[in-house]
Amino acid sequence: MKKILIIFLLVIFTTLPGMECRLSAQTTPTLTGFIPVVPASAVAISGNYAFLANNTNGLFIYSISNKAAPVLISHTNNARPATLDAAHDVAVAGNFAFLANGTDGMRIYNISNPTNPINVGHTITNYGGAANGIAVSGNYAYLANDSDGLRIFDVSNPTNPISVGHIFDGQANGLAMKVAVSGNFAYVAKSKDGLFVYNIANPANPVGISNHKVGPGAFGAAVSGNHVCTANVTGGLCTYDISNPTNLTFLSCTATNTTAYAYSVAMAGNNVYLGDTLGGLRVYDISNPSNPVIVGTYSNGGSAAAYGIAVSDNYAYAACWTSGTYIYSLDLKLTTMSTATNTFVFTWPTNSASVVLQQSGNLASPAWVNVTNIPVLIGPQKRVILPKPTTNVFYRLKL
């Protein structure tokens, strides 16, 4: 049976005067590599290294110079006994890795020599919470600390992290699970209480400025530009406009399969990567954030939840709890541009003679047919020029 890589390009045409068609370039992830260490809670990428938060197993560092064959180069575990929890999230900034270490609090490792990470800092106390998520920006680390809310630490001296700010907004149900930071604002996914926005211009005095709850609540958060996305369990991917952070504007939610709850999310450009509880990766195009378009999925076919997602250099990484960390290539994609002659130019980066461009009039019951125009090889890309169709058309690459 042939392996099929499907990459859809949705072309929507309108007959309204003065309006133009909308083009959405999309990719489908291809499984490239795998790291079998479990339980996999989260992953962060820096250069040619992957940093894995592995619950009671602590921090693992892998060389990913060869994505198809990651190599373990070091491991360290300074966690307290397993009954008191362990590594849930990891962030990397410069020569340091920051570990959200559950009830053990926050640990900081010097990773200037990745083969020998050294624990140089520790928060000592967990402040009555449990470190679930972490983000680092400038000289500050932001900790999503479960029932304790948001904690802010001055880490200008990584050997002596100092708690400088704290906010607990009085919501009784939600637990601070993940945090994303952009500029003077922190965005906290607080499970049953939803998404909270804090002004952190003064880290010693974080101020809650807006919040929103939809469905069962937010368990993951990512920010890029003027938008925040949350992993919203059965609500799937939820998008918000944060042009004015004091007026958080809800835009959309895209429900997942009711048995595949969304728990992690990452953003890169106009694409959003969502991890679910069946070990799946869903990729969305949010060029129009009010109407996210699913551009592809990959299911590992198991029940291992994708609790952590990271994206770097055309690769996505999914930390899938009891199965390990999966590495997906995002290189193969179909792009297009319109021309002055009422045609469209399709290109894809491959020299493989077996890749063909196909089209269909619908996705509900597609009848895929090969595009008859012969592609031209130009450098590392293939190019096909097609006339502008008069109805909606879906395109895919088939290998």
N, C-alpha and C positions, 0 to 999 in steps of 0.2 A: 504494500500500500504506500502510495506516495505521501510524503510529508507536505502539508499545506500551510503556507504562511499567508494569512489573509490581512490585507491592508486596505481599508475602505477609504475612498475619497467621495464624500457626499457633495454633489453639485446641485444647488437649489436655484432655480430660475424663477424670475417674476416678470409679469407683463406690465407692471405699473410704470408709467412714463418716468424717465429720469432715474429709475432704480437699476442697480446692477446685480448680477448673480453673486451668491455667496459661496466661497470655496473653503473647504476645511480639510487640511492635510492631516493624515492620521497614520499611526504606526501600531504594529502588533508586536509584543515582546517575544523574543526567542530565547528559550532556556540555553544558557551558555556555560554556566559553572555552578558548583554546589559546595557548600561547607557543611559537613555533617554534625558539627558540634551542637548539642542540645542541653538544656532548653534555651532556644534563641528568643530573646526578648526584644532586642533593638540592634540597629547597626548604624554606624557613621563611617563616612569615607573621607580620607585625606590623602591626596596624592595616590601613591600605589599601595596604600594600606587600607584594610577594612578593620574597624574596631567593633567588636561584638560584645554587647551586654548579655551575659548568659546566666541570669538568675543566680542560683546558688553556686554556679561555677565561676562567677566573677567576670573578668575581662580577658578576652582573647584578641590577639592581633595577628592578622593574616596578610601576607604579601599577595597582592592581586595583579601583579605585573602581567601574569598570564591568567586571564579571567577563567579560562577553561580548566585550570589546575591551580587553585589557590593553595598557598603553602603556609602552614602554621609556623610563626617565628617566635611567639612568646605567649605566656599565659600567667596571670596573677590573680590571686583571690585573697583579699583582705577582709572579706565579709565576716560578719558575726555568724553564729551557728545557723544552720539552714532553717531552723524553726522560727528564726527572727527575720526571714526574708533576705533578699539580696538584690543583684543588679537588674534594674528595670529599664534604664535608658542610658544613653551615652552621647556626649557631644565632644567635639574636638576643636580646639582653638590654639593655633600656633604649636608650640611644643608640649601642649598639655591635653590630656583626656580627662573629662569630667564625668563621673559615674553617679547616676541617681541610684542609690544602693538600698532602697527600701527603708526598713526601720533602722538600718545602720547609718542613714543620712547620706551626705555627699562625700565622695572621695575624689582626690585629684592625683593624677599620675603624670610624672615627667616622662614624655615619650620621645625626647630628642634622639634617643637610641631605641628604636622600636623593638629591638631584640631583647631589651632589658628595661621594661617600664618600672618606674620607681614611685611608690606611693609617697607623695610629699605633703599632702594636705588632707584633712578630715574635719568634718563639722562637729565631731565629738557627740553631739546630742541630736536627736531627731525631732525635737520640739513637739513631741506628742503626735507627730504625723508619720508618714512613710514616703520617702522620695520616689515618686512615680515617673516624673518627666523632668528634663533639664534642657536649658538653652543658655548659651553664652554670647554676650555682646559687649565688646570693649573690655572694661575692667570688672564687669559684673556677671555673676551666674544667677540664673533665675530657676528656682526649684518649684515644680508642681508637687506640693507636699501633702497630698491626700486630704484628710479632714482638717489639716492645719492651714490650708489655703496656699497662697503664694509667698515664698521666702526669697529675699534678694540678698546676695552675698557679694561683698567687695573681695575680688580675687586678684587684685593688683599684685599682691604677694601670695602666690599659690600655696606657699607653705603655711600660711596663716589666714585662711578664709574667715571673714568677719561678717556676721549677720548684721545688715544695716537697715533692712526694710522688711515689712511683713504686712499682709492684709488678709483678713478673713472677713468675708462680706456677710456673714450671718445666715447664709443659705444652709438649711438643715440637711438636705438630702444629698447634695452633690459632693463628689470627691475630686480634688484637683489631680487630673490624670496626665495631661501634657501641656506644654507651654511653647509658644512661638513668639519671637520678639522682632520688631521692626521699628527702627527709629526710637521715638519716645513712648512706644506703646508695647504692652505685653498682652497676648491673647491666650487665655487659659481655657482649655476644655475641661469642664467640671461635671462630667458624667450627667447625672439626672437633672442638674441645674442648667445645662447648656453651655453656651459660649459667653465668656466674660472678657471685657476690655478694660485694661488698667493704664492710666497715665503714669509712666515711670520716669518722667523728666527729672524728678527728684527721687532717686532710688531709696532715700531714707523715708520717703513719704508717698508710697504708691497710692493712687486714688482711683477707685472704681468709677467709670464714666458711662458704661453701657453694657447691656447683656441681652441675650435672646435664647429662648429655648424652643426647640421644635422636636416632636416625637419623643423617643426614649432618652435623648441626651447625647452630648458630645464626648467622645473618648480619644480623639486625636485632633490636632490642629496644625495648619501650615499657613504661612503668609507669603505673598509675593505681590509687589506693587500695591495696587488699590484693592486687593481682594484677599479674603481669608476663606479657607476651606476647612471643613470639619468632617471627620469620620463619625457618622451619626448612627451607628448600630443598624437597625432595620430602616432607618431613614436614609442610609447610604451616604452619598456625597452631598453635603450642603454647602452653598456658596453665599458669601456676604460681600457687600460693597463697604469698604472702610475709607472712602475718600474723605469722609468726615467721621473720625473714630468716635466722636461724642454722639453720633447718630448712626449706630450700627444698622445697616440696611440689609435685611434678609432678601435673597434673590431666588433661591431654588433649593430643592432637595430631589435627589434621584434615588428612589428606593432600590435596594438590592433584593436578591432572593431572600425570602424570609428565614431561610436556614443558613444564610451566609452573611452574618453580621459584620459591619464595617468597623474596624478598630484602629486603623492607622492610615496616614495620608502624607503625601509629599507633593511639592509643586516644582515645576521647571518650565519657565516660559508660559505658554498657553496650555500646557498639558498638566493634568493632575493624576497622581498615582494612588490608588486606593487598595488597601489590604483588607481581606475579609477572613472570616473564621473557618473557611474551608481551604485555606492555603492558597487562595486565589489572588491574582493581581488584576485590577481593572484600570484601564487607562481612559481618561476623558479629555476631550478638547473643550476648554472653556473660553474660546474666543468670544462667544456670547455667554457670559456667566449666568444669565437668566435661563439659559437653555443648554446645559452641558450635553455634549454628544459623546456617547461611548465609542471609542475608536478601536478597542480591542480588549481581549481578556486572555488570561492564562491561568488554568487551574492545575494544581499539582495533584488533584484527585484524592486528597486526604482530608482529615479533620483537624490538621494542625493550623491554628490561627496565625495569620500574618499580623503580628503585633507591632512590627517595626518596618518602615519603608524608607529607603534613601535612594536618591538619584544623583549620578555624577557622570559626566562625560559620555553620554549616550548609553549608559547602563543603569538598570534599576536593580536594587537589592531588597529582598524580602526576608525578614527574620521570622520564620514560621515555627515557633514554639517547639513542639516535640519532633519535628522532622529536620530542622536545620535552616540554613540561610541559602536562598536561591539567587543566582545572578542571571539577569536577563539582558540580552543585547537589544538596543533600540535603534540600531543603525539602519536597517532596511526599511525605508519609508518612501511613500509616493508623494510627490509634490507637483504643483501645477502653477501656471501663470497664464493670464489672458494676453492676447495680442491685438494689434490694431486691425487685423484682417478677420475678426470674428471667429478666431480659432483659439484652441487651448494647447499649451505645450505641457506634456507630462514627462517627468524625469524620475529615475530611481537609481541609487548608487550601487550598481552591481555589474559585473562582467559575465555573470553566469548565463549561458545560453539557454538554460532550462527555465528561467523566469519569464513568465508571459503576463501581459496585461489583459484583464478580462473586464467585461461590463455586464450589468443586469439592470432591468427596469425597476426592480423592487427588491427588498430584503425579506419580506414576509415568506415568499416562496420563490427564491431566486433561481433563474435559469441563466447560469453564467456562460457567456460565449467569448471566445478569443477576439480581441480587437485585430482587425485584418491589416491595419497599417503596420508596416515593418519598422521596428525601432532602429535608430541610428546610434552607433556607439561614438560618443564624444568624450574623450578622456576617460575618467572613471565612471561616467554615467551613460545610461541609455536614455534616448529621447524619442517620443512619439508626438506627432502633431495631429490633433483631431478637430473636426468642425464642431462648433458650438451646437449641442443638441437642443431640441425644442421641448423636452420634458425632463423630469428628474432622472438622473442616471447615477448608478453606483459603480465604482471601479475597484478592482482589487488586483494584487499581484499574486500569482500562483507559482509555487516552486515544485 
